Amino acid sequence: MAENNLKSAIEAMLFSSERPIAIEQMRNALDNMEPTEIRKTIEELKAEYTQSNRGISVVEIAGGFQMIASPNFAPFLRKLYKGRRLERLSKPALETLAIIAYKQPVARLEIELLRNVNIDGVMKHLLDKNLIRISGRKKAPGRPFVFGTTKQFLEYFGLKSLEELPKIENFLENKGVPLDLSNGVLKENYQK
């Protein structure tokens, strides 16, 4: 396949997909082309969009690539979609999701102990939205389920991987919260 045709084919795939596309998916559609060649072409596309200050860009999200609106033009998009209702996560859902993201795999009881409230409804909501999943069972009495985040979680927050999550220590130190890093928990005498 000619280089221009390859670039155009990849661009068409990225444009037409609502979700990130993995290189392996593109490879299957491109008659088993080498993954390094596909990645090189994607990087060229990214550079072209950046250099010409285009309204779209190509980003790597959740193990795949996706075409998105360029962040430089977010103010215009906010105005355009001002009346559009976007379902947001509630504060309890975000708190629960943060605990799962940083401590996974984690059991429901551990989350409840940290939040000090019942989280049955929140957990059901997060499971229904496919932001979390059951990732196994804990080796403890009763063998409770443990939860982790999903690929949908990475997409929702625009992350390549969990390593892109901000470091929890940075948040706590900025808030003046004493942290005992020897066991990764807050010092017991800290009061909110």
Backbone torsions as a table, in degrees:
resi	resn	phi	psi	omega
1	MET	NA	136.0	179.7
2	ALA	-66.3	151.2	-175.5
3	GLU	-58.1	-43.6	179.3
4	ASN	-64.7	-38.6	177.9
5	ASN	-66.8	-39.2	178.1
6	LEU	-62.1	-47.1	-179.6
7	LYS	-61.3	-43.0	179.6
8	SER	-65.9	-39.3	179.5
9	ALA	-64.8	-44.3	178.8
10	ILE	-65.6	-42.0	178.7
11	GLU	-60.4	-42.5	179.1
12	ALA	-64.3	-41.6	178.5
13	MET	-62.5	-46.6	-179.0
14	LEU	-63.8	-40.8	-178.5
15	PHE	-66.1	-39.4	-173.4
16	SER	-82.6	-12.9	-176.4
17	SER	-93.8	134.4	176.6
18	GLU	-80.3	-17.9	-175.3
19	ARG	-122.4	160.7	176.1
20	PRO	-59.5	142.8	179.7
21	ILE	-110.6	127.3	178.1
22	ALA	-74.7	151.8	178.1
23	ILE	-57.6	-36.4	180.0
24	GLU	-63.1	-37.1	176.7
25	GLN	-65.4	-42.9	178.6
26	MET	-64.3	-40.2	-179.1
27	ARG	-58.6	-43.9	178.8
28	ASN	-62.3	-39.5	179.9
29	ALA	-73.9	-22.7	-177.4
30	LEU	-103.6	32.2	176.3
31	ASP	55.2	48.8	174.8
32	ASN	59.6	38.9	175.3
33	MET	-64.0	152.0	-178.8
34	GLU	-61.7	133.6	179.3
35	PRO	-57.4	-34.7	179.8
36	THR	-65.6	-35.9	178.2
37	GLU	-68.5	-39.9	178.8
38	ILE	-65.0	-47.1	-179.9
39	ARG	-61.4	-41.9	179.0
40	LYS	-59.9	-42.6	-179.8
41	THR	-67.0	-40.3	177.6
42	ILE	-62.2	-42.9	179.2
43	GLU	-62.9	-37.6	176.7
44	GLU	-64.0	-42.2	177.3
45	LEU	-60.8	-46.3	179.1
46	LYS	-57.1	-46.0	-178.8
47	ALA	-63.9	-42.2	179.2
48	GLU	-60.8	-45.2	-180.0
49	TYR	-64.0	-39.9	-179.0
50	THR	-68.7	-46.8	-177.7
51	GLN	-63.3	-34.5	-177.6
52	SER	-95.1	9.3	176.7
53	ASN	51.9	48.9	-178.0
54	ARG	-75.9	163.4	-180.0
55	GLY	-78.9	-6.4	177.6
56	ILE	-126.8	159.0	176.1
57	SER	-145.3	163.8	177.6
58	VAL	-109.5	128.2	-179.5
59	VAL	-128.3	155.8	175.8
60	GLU	-95.8	121.1	-177.8
61	ILE	-137.1	131.9	172.3
62	ALA	50.0	42.8	176.0
63	GLY	80.2	9.8	179.0
64	GLY	-142.1	-173.1	-180.0
65	PHE	-122.5	145.9	-178.3
66	GLN	-144.6	147.8	175.4
67	MET	-92.5	127.8	-179.3
68	ILE	-132.8	166.5	173.2
69	ALA	-69.0	139.6	-179.7
70	SER	-64.2	132.7	179.5
71	PRO	-58.1	-24.0	179.2
72	ASN	-61.4	-23.8	-175.5
73	PHE	-108.1	17.1	179.5
74	ALA	-57.3	-40.2	179.8
75	PRO	-57.6	-37.4	179.9
76	PHE	-69.8	-39.3	179.7
77	LEU	-68.1	-36.5	176.8
78	ARG	-60.2	-43.6	179.2
79	LYS	-65.0	-42.6	-178.6
80	LEU	-62.7	-42.3	-175.5
81	TYR	-104.0	24.0	-176.7
82	LYS	-55.2	-42.1	-177.7
83	GLY	-81.8	-10.4	-177.9
84	ARG	-72.2	131.6	-178.9
85	ARG	-88.7	119.2	178.0
86	LEU	-109.9	124.4	180.0
87	GLU	-72.9	123.0	179.4
88	ARG	-108.6	158.2	177.0
89	LEU	-79.3	142.8	178.0
90	SER	-71.6	164.4	178.8
91	LYS	-60.2	-45.4	176.8
92	PRO	-60.3	-37.1	179.4
93	ALA	-67.1	-42.2	178.5
94	LEU	-64.3	-41.1	178.7
95	GLU	-62.6	-45.5	179.8
96	THR	-64.7	-42.9	179.2
97	LEU	-63.2	-38.7	178.1
98	ALA	-63.6	-42.8	178.8
99	ILE	-61.1	-45.3	-179.7
100	ILE	-63.9	-44.2	-177.9
101	ALA	-61.1	-41.7	-175.1
102	TYR	-85.7	-26.0	-174.7
103	LYS	-110.9	1.9	-173.5
104	GLN	-57.5	145.8	-4.8
105	PRO	-75.6	139.0	-174.9
106	VAL	-137.8	140.5	-179.9
107	ALA	-84.2	154.5	-179.7
108	ARG	-56.3	-42.0	-179.2
109	LEU	-61.9	-38.7	177.6
110	GLU	-62.8	-39.9	178.7
111	ILE	-65.7	-44.3	179.4
112	GLU	-61.9	-37.6	178.4
113	LEU	-65.6	-38.1	178.5
114	LEU	-71.8	-39.4	-177.8
115	ARG	-87.6	-21.3	179.2
116	ASN	62.9	30.7	175.0
117	VAL	-146.6	161.6	174.8
118	ASN	-72.7	135.1	-175.2
119	ILE	-120.2	18.3	-177.1
120	ASP	-55.4	-49.7	-178.7
121	GLY	-64.0	-41.9	179.8
122	VAL	-64.4	-43.2	-179.9
123	MET	-63.0	-42.4	178.6
124	LYS	-61.2	-43.6	179.4
125	HIS	-61.2	-45.4	-179.9
126	LEU	-66.5	-36.8	176.0
127	LEU	-66.7	-43.1	179.3
128	ASP	-62.6	-35.7	178.9
129	LYS	-80.4	-2.8	179.7
130	ASN	61.8	31.9	175.8
131	LEU	-89.5	-22.2	175.9
132	ILE	-131.9	164.2	178.3
133	ARG	-146.5	160.8	172.4
134	ILE	-77.8	122.8	-175.6
135	SER	-110.3	7.5	177.8
136	GLY	150.2	-160.5	178.1
137	ARG	-129.7	145.1	179.8
138	LYS	-81.4	142.4	176.6
139	LYS	-82.8	76.7	-179.2
140	ALA	-149.4	166.3	178.7
141	PRO	-53.4	133.1	-178.5
142	GLY	85.8	-11.7	-179.7
143	ARG	44.1	62.0	-178.7
144	PRO	-67.6	153.5	175.1
145	PHE	-65.5	147.0	170.4
146	VAL	-116.1	149.6	-173.3
147	PHE	-117.9	151.3	175.5
148	GLY	-143.4	173.3	-179.9
149	THR	-84.2	167.3	-177.9
150	THR	-115.9	175.9	174.3
151	LYS	-63.0	-34.5	177.8
152	GLN	-61.0	-35.6	176.3
153	PHE	-59.8	-47.6	179.5
154	LEU	-60.4	-42.6	179.6
155	GLU	-64.7	-44.6	-177.7
156	TYR	-57.9	-39.3	-178.1
157	PHE	-100.1	3.8	175.7
158	GLY	66.2	41.1	-178.1
159	LEU	-107.8	143.3	173.1
160	LYS	-70.8	-45.3	-177.5
161	SER	-155.3	173.5	179.3
162	LEU	-65.0	-21.5	178.7
163	GLU	-64.6	-19.9	178.8
164	GLU	-80.7	-7.2	176.4
165	LEU	-61.4	140.7	176.3
166	PRO	-60.1	146.9	179.6
167	LYS	-69.8	129.9	-177.0
168	ILE	-62.0	-32.3	-179.4
169	GLU	-60.2	-36.9	-179.7
170	ASN	-62.8	-41.7	179.0
171	PHE	-63.4	-47.7	-174.3
172	LEU	-68.6	-40.2	179.9
173	GLU	-65.5	-37.1	178.5
174	ASN	-67.2	-24.6	179.6
175	LYS	-92.6	-0.7	-179.8
176	GLY	75.0	23.5	-179.5
177	VAL	-88.9	124.5	177.7
178	PRO	-68.7	135.1	-176.6
179	LEU	-124.4	130.7	175.7
180	ASP	-100.2	96.6	-174.6
181	LEU	-74.6	-8.1	179.8
182	SER	-65.2	-33.1	177.2
183	ASN	-124.0	7.4	173.9
184	GLY	72.4	23.9	-179.6
185	VAL	-127.0	166.3	175.3
186	LEU	-67.9	147.9	174.9
187	LYS	-63.5	139.9	-171.1
188	GLU	-62.0	-27.1	-175.3
189	ASN	-86.4	4.4	-179.2
190	TYR	-75.9	131.2	176.2
191	GLN	-117.1	138.7	178.3
192	LYS	-66.6	NA	NA
